[in-house]
Amino acid sequence: MNIVFMGTSEFAVPSLKILNTNFTVSAVITQPDRPKGRGYQVIPTPVKQATQQLNLPIYQFASLKDISAIDTISSLRPDLIVVVAYGKLVPAQILEIPLEGCINVHASLLPHYRGAAPIQRAIMAGEKTTGVTTMLMDEGLDTGDIILQTVVDIPADMNYGTLEHILAETGAQLLLRTIEEIRAGTAQPYAQDDSQATYAAMIHAQDEIINWHDSAWEIHNKIRALSPKPGSYTTFQGMKLKIFASRVYEQETTATAGVFLATTQEGFLVQTGQGCLEVLEIQRAGKKRMPAREFIKGVKLSPGDQLGS
């Protein structure tokens, strides 16, 4: 089976590797390299880096709607196109090219959490389970017929980075099973229930701000949903403080939301709108991430000090 792979982010790399081990990957398509970080250095996408290590042909199109992209993919004569975290909608002209269609690996249990940030949004919502779906692609946003699904638990202390890794590896195995069923003619796709659909919007800068009037659980879920990147943050005396790990204490106090309460063995306690939050890992702008207990040695925080605005 001749497969063309389309992917961009780190989530797609395990799927690319398992395809290359078990099938013929004639080409890989990933998004153009873009400048990142403080120095705005142009960095290859994770999929491009993996593709170069595998010594596979690679293409980077400014737009999949360009005739050059459509003609190139058509000339590869794929039996199947596999799309994993590519980051852009695939136009109908490309969906129609492969004999067996286009399949997608999506990091949620569709129709829940369609869209760009299913892992982060599931954690933010306090979900206890999520999963991976393989589906036949259509022109909609994650609306195609479902082929297979696998459920994955989300422990209360698991962050985005850890869950993404688990889902990426789980998705690669599910992809292998999916293609084997397609080859055997035993795949039985079924339509999504659109009435149950939810949308996982892209993460924006506003999502990173901690609102201490939210409950401790809501803030804790936001922190782990944005850890290790981009990180959620608060402020103190003009300093931007990114928080990467926390723990919930449900006891109530009479303090105002956002007030520093006390130091602990591992960090410090902050009052929230409901319950208290122990901050465990933190980063001051321009500095390295560090345990919160180390941070408070260098920054004077006193009971009653206010964090945030």
Beta strands, then each sheet from edge to edge (+ up, - down):
strand 1: 2-7
strand 2: 24-29
strand 3: 34-36
strand 4: 41-43
strand 5: 58-59
strand 6: 80-84
strand 7: 102-106
strand 8: 114-115
strand 9: 129-136
strand 10: 146-153
strand 11: 199-200
strand 12: 232-236
strand 13: 239-249
strand 14: 260-263
strand 15: 268-271
strand 16: 276-284
strand 17: 290-291
sheet 1: 5+ 2+ 1+ 6+ 7+ 9- 10+
sheet 2: 3+ 4-
sheet 3: 8+ 11+
sheet 4: 12+ 13- 16+ 15- 14+
sheet 5: 12+ 13- 16+ 17-
end
